[in-house]
Amino acid sequence: MDPQRRLSTSTNKHCLHSSGFPTHSIPSVLKACSSSPRFLCSALQIHCQLIKTGLASETVTANSLLAAYFKLSRVDEARLVFDTMPVKDPERSVVSWTAMIDGCTVNGDHETAIGLLREMVSVEGGGLKPNRATLVSVLPACAERGVGVRLGKEIHGHIFRNGFASESRIASALVDLYGKCKGGLHLALFVFERTEEKDVVAWSSIIGTRSRGGDGIGALVLFRRMCSDGVRSNHVTMLAVILACIGLTSIIGGQLVHCFVMKSGLNLEVSIANSLIDMYAKCGCLESSVHVFDEMRNRDSVSWTCIISSYGFHGRGTDALGVYDEMLKNGIRTDWITSLAALSACVYSGLIKGLKIINKTASQPEHFVSFVDLLSRADRVKDACKVVMTSDVKDPKTWTCLVSALRVRGELEAAKELGHRLIELEPENSVNYGLLSSVYAEAGDWEFAEKLRRLMQLRGLEKDYGFSSVSGEFIHRYL
C-alpha cells in the first residue's frame, strides 16, 4: 500500500475514535479512500461517523462523499448523500448538482444524468442555472442516450445565451452530441466551423462524427486540414481516421495512415493496433493484419478477437479456430464476443466442428444466429428449426437467418409461416417484408408478393440498398 494512503487511513481511524473530529481533514481522507475499492469500508465508516456528528449534510463534506462514492462506482450511495442534503440550503449549489451529473455520466447512468439536469433547472430543484462544468458533464450523457436534435438545441441555446459557445471543450461536446443525433451532421459541422480555437479534441470529435456517419472522404479531408493547421493528433484522432479508411475499404489510404501512426509513435497503443488489424482485413489485406498482430508487444483480448475475425472474414476458419484454441491454451480470458468471432469464422468456412463452441459458450442471441446459420449450411435445416422453436431466445435475426435458409433449400411453406411470424415480431423492419416477398415470388404467388411490397410502402418503410465501390483515382459506388 502507498505510504501516504496508509497514513491517511490510519489517521482516519484515529480520528474516528477521538473526541475531537477534524472536519478540515475529511476531504483529503475521503479522497485517499476513493483511490481503491479496497478502502470502500473505510469510506462507509467515515460516512457513518459524519452522520452521527451531524456533519454529513454540510455542503463541503457532502460533495467530498459524492466524489468518493462515484469514484468507487457506488451510485446508489452517492444519490442517498445528495438526497439528504437540504433542498433549500443555498450552499446546495451548482457544484453539488454538477458532481451528481458528472458522477452519473462517468458511471454510465446517462438517463439519470439528464434527469438531474432537468430537475436542477426546475423550480423544485431551486431553479439553478448550469455552469460550464455542468454542461461539459451532461453533454456526453446526452450524446450517448441519443436524446435527439431538439434537446440538443435547447442545451445549445443555453450555452449560447450564457457565452459558453466559444469554449473548445463545450464546442467539442456539442459536435459529438449533434454527430450522434439523427439528422444532426450539419449542426455538428456548423458548431465546429464557428469554434475559434480548434484543439485536438474538437478535431477528433468532428472527424469521428464524419467517420461514423459513413463519410470517410470528408473525414480524411478534415484530417488533412487538421495537419495543415499544425494540430498534433492523438490516439482518439487516429482511431477515427482508421475508421474512415475502413468505411472506404481503401488499402492505399490505410497504408498511408499506418505510416503516419508509426511516425507519430502511436503504433504502440493497443487500441490503434487493434483497429489496424481490423482495417487491413476489411480492405482485403489479411497478410498485413497478421503482420500487425505479430508485431504487437502487448495484446489484450480485443487483439485476439480482431485477428480471429480477420481470418474468418477471409474464409480461413481453420486458422481462426487455431488462434482461438491458442488463446484457451495460454489462459487468455475470452468473452462472448471472442467466441462469436470464432463461431462466425466457422460459418464463413462451413466448419461443422465450430458447433462445439456454441455448446460451451452460448450466452447471447448473436450466438444462436451463427448457430442456426452453421446448421443450415451443413444441410441440417430441421435441426436449426428445432433449435429456434425450443429456444427461449426470440431474436429477430435468428428467425431471419432461418427463413433465408428455408427459402434457399426450397422449404417454402415453412418459410412462409416463419416469415409471417417474423413480421409480427419486428413490424418496422423493411428487410422482413422483402424476405417474405421473395419467398412468395419463388413459390409463384406474385400477387401476394406485390401486396407485401405495397404494405411496406404504406407503412413508410424503405429498403436499404447495398452497393459496391471501385477505387482508382476516384472512388465510385454502384448500387
Sequence and secondary structure as in RCSB ss.txt:
>XXXX:A:sequence
MDPQRRLSTSTNKHCLHSSGFPTHSIPSVLKACSSSPRFLCSALQIHCQLIKTGLASETVTANSLLAAYFKLSRV
DEARLVFDTMPVKDPERSVVSWTAMIDGCTVNGDHETAIGLLREMVSVEGGGLKPNRATLVSVLPACAERGVGVR
LGKEIHGHIFRNGFASESRIASALVDLYGKCKGGLHLALFVFERTEEKDVVAWSSIIGTRSRGGDGIGALVLFRR
MCSDGVRSNHVTMLAVILACIGLTSIIGGQLVHCFVMKSGLNLEVSIANSLIDMYAKCGCLESSVHVFDEMRNRD
SVSWTCIISSYGFHGRGTDALGVYDEMLKNGIRTDWITSLAALSACVYSGLIKGLKIINKTASQPEHFVSFVDLL
SRADRVKDACKVVMTSDVKDPKTWTCLVSALRVRGELEAAKELGHRLIELEPENSVNYGLLSSVYAEAGDWEFAE
KLRRLMQLRGLEKDYGFSSVSGEFIHRYL
>XXXX:A:secstr
  HHHHHHHHHHHHHHTSSS  GGGHHHHHHHHTT GGGHHHHHHHHHHHHHHT TTSHHHHHHHHHHHHHTT H
HHHHHHHHTS TT TTS HHHHHHHHHHHHHTT HHHHHHHHHHHHSTTTT     HHHHHHHHHHHHHHT  HH
HHHHHHHHHHHTT TT HHHHHHHHHHHHTSTT HHHHHHHHHH SS  HHHHHHHHHHHHHTT HHHHHHHHHH
HHHTT    HHHHHHHHHHHHHHT HHHHHHHHHHHHHHTGGG HHHHHHHHHHHHHTT HHHHHHHHHH SS  
HHHHHHHHHHHHHTT HHHHHHHHHHHHHTT    HHHHHHHHHHHHHHT GGGHHHHHHH  SHHHHHHHHHHH
HHTT HHHHHHHHHH S   HHHHHHHHHHHHHTT HHHHHHHHHHHHHH TT HHHHHHHHHHHHHTT HHHHH
HHHHHHHHTT       EEEESSSEEEE 
